[in-house]
Amino acid sequence: MLELRNVHGGYGKITILNGVSFKIPKASITTMIGPNGAGKSTVFKAIFGLLQIHSGQILLGDQEVTGQTPRQMIAHGVTYVPQGRNVVPQLSVYHNLELGGITAPNQAKVRQRIEAVMDQFPMLREFRNRKAIELSGGQQKQLEVARSLLLDPKLVLMDEPSIGLSPNMVREVFQTLIRLRDSGVTILMVEQNAKAALALSDYGLVLELGQTRMHDNAKKLLTDPRVGQLFLGGHVHEDVAVDGR
Ligand SMILES: Nc1ncnc2c1ncn2[C@@H]1O[C@H](COP(=O)(O)OP(=O)(O)OP(=O)(O)O)[C@@H](O)[C@H]1O
């Protein structure tokens, strides 16, 4: 579904990604972990067309999409849910959902998708006329996730979906991701809540100093002592490039 081949890139003259390579299959959840500043969010920006790629390739299926614009990526079925709160606080839940489909040529279809998405998230139907700011943090995150589904994406890039949420809300957001994966969507996420995220993921990626250092089954990474070492501030010295399911 998504492949990065030795991607190098950065902001202006600053290089942040120094060789990122991985391949993730359709209908899977992959969690990307690594120390602060490793370049995890930058990987998302590279995929979504928000970063200058110096070399390497990004492929969606068989199609090369390196350097395409966010609009083109959306047209390919990719959505990006950035870190933080990204709902429009004074607009209603319904209006926020409509914004997710604003680029679609067929607005009648968008309205149908809103109904379908509200079926998936009954809370949103219940609060459809409330201002987004009146929702709890977890509900706002669910609204964002729901909005990202308006264009029926194939690949969702999700940066820290659980940040600032209570444990119950984290569970709800994670359940949502599992449901999405089970409906055929491919998810790549970054999570500080690494253990819980790896536990629900199919694959895990470790990024360090802008390079992929490990890529393996999520369960294997969870029990790998080097991953523990990394979270304690150590460094991974060996590359592991096993890709299985
Ligand atoms: N717009 C920008 N311009 C210049 N440098 C940037 C920009 N955004 C991020 N960086 C730098 O890129 C590096 C990687 O940042 P990035 O946000 O990708 O890391 P991260 O692994 O997601 O970190 P965290 O876990 O702290 O969110 C950092 O050194 C950061 O300062």
The ligand as an SDF file (V2000), in Angstrom:
LIG
                    3D

 31 33  0  0  0  0  0  0  0  0999 V2000
    9.0120   23.5710   10.0340 N   0  0  0  0  0  0  0  0  0  0  0  0
   10.2140   23.1940   10.4670 C   0  0  0  0  0  0  0  0  0  0  0  0
   11.3340   23.8710   10.1030 N   0  0  0  0  0  0  0  0  0  0  0  0
   12.5790   23.4940   10.5020 C   0  0  0  0  0  0  0  0  0  0  0  0
   12.8110   22.4100   11.2990 N   0  0  0  0  0  0  0  0  0  0  0  0
   11.7310   21.7020   11.6890 C   0  0  0  0  0  0  0  0  0  0  0  0
   10.3940   22.0480   11.3020 C   0  0  0  0  0  0  0  0  0  0  0  0
    9.5580   21.1420   11.8570 N   0  0  0  0  0  0  0  0  0  0  0  0
   10.3340   20.2800   12.5530 C   0  0  0  0  0  0  0  0  0  0  0  0
   11.6470   20.6140   12.4480 N   0  0  0  0  0  0  0  0  0  0  0  0
   12.7690   19.8880   13.0450 C   0  0  0  0  0  0  0  0  0  0  0  0
   12.7820   18.5680   12.5400 O   0  0  0  0  0  0  0  0  0  0  0  0
   13.2250   17.6600   13.5330 C   0  0  0  0  0  0  0  0  0  0  0  0
   12.2580   16.5190   13.6160 C   0  0  0  0  0  0  0  0  0  0  0  0
   11.0100   17.0000   14.0600 O   0  0  0  0  0  0  0  0  0  0  0  0
    9.7010   16.0780   14.1140 P   0  0  0  0  0  0  0  0  0  0  0  0
    8.5790   16.9300   14.5960 O   0  0  0  0  0  0  0  0  0  0  0  0
    9.5400   15.3510   12.8420 O   0  0  0  0  0  0  0  0  0  0  0  0
   10.1330   15.0220   15.2360 O   0  0  0  0  0  0  0  0  0  0  0  0
    9.2520   13.9430   15.9980 P   0  0  0  0  0  0  0  0  0  0  0  0
   10.0210   12.6700   15.9490 O   0  0  0  0  0  0  0  0  0  0  0  0
    7.8670   13.9510   15.4440 O   0  0  0  0  0  0  0  0  0  0  0  0
    9.2990   14.5530   17.4570 O   0  0  0  0  0  0  0  0  0  0  0  0
    8.2370   14.5480   18.6580 P   0  0  0  0  0  0  0  0  0  0  0  0
    8.1550   13.1470   19.1550 O   0  0  0  0  0  0  0  0  0  0  0  0
    8.9020   15.4630   19.6380 O   0  0  0  0  0  0  0  0  0  0  0  0
    6.9370   15.0850   18.1190 O   0  0  0  0  0  0  0  0  0  0  0  0
   13.3620   18.4620   14.8170 C   0  0  0  0  0  0  0  0  0  0  0  0
   14.7280   18.7080   15.0170 O   0  0  0  0  0  0  0  0  0  0  0  0
   12.6030   19.7310   14.5320 C   0  0  0  0  0  0  0  0  0  0  0  0
   13.1760   20.8120   15.2160 O   0  0  0  0  0  0  0  0  0  0  0  0
  1  2  1  0
  2  3  1  0
  2  7  2  0
  3  4  2  0
  4  5  1  0
  5  6  2  0
  6  7  1  0
  6 10  1  0
  7  8  1  0
  8  9  2  0
  9 10  1  0
 10 11  1  0
 11 12  1  0
 11 30  1  0
 12 13  1  0
 13 14  1  0
 13 28  1  0
 14 15  1  0
 15 16  1  0
 16 17  2  0
 16 18  1  0
 16 19  1  0
 19 20  1  0
 20 21  2  0
 20 22  1  0
 20 23  1  0
 23 24  1  0
 24 25  2  0
 24 26  1  0
 24 27  1  0
 28 29  1  0
 28 30  1  0
 30 31  1  0
M  END
$$$$
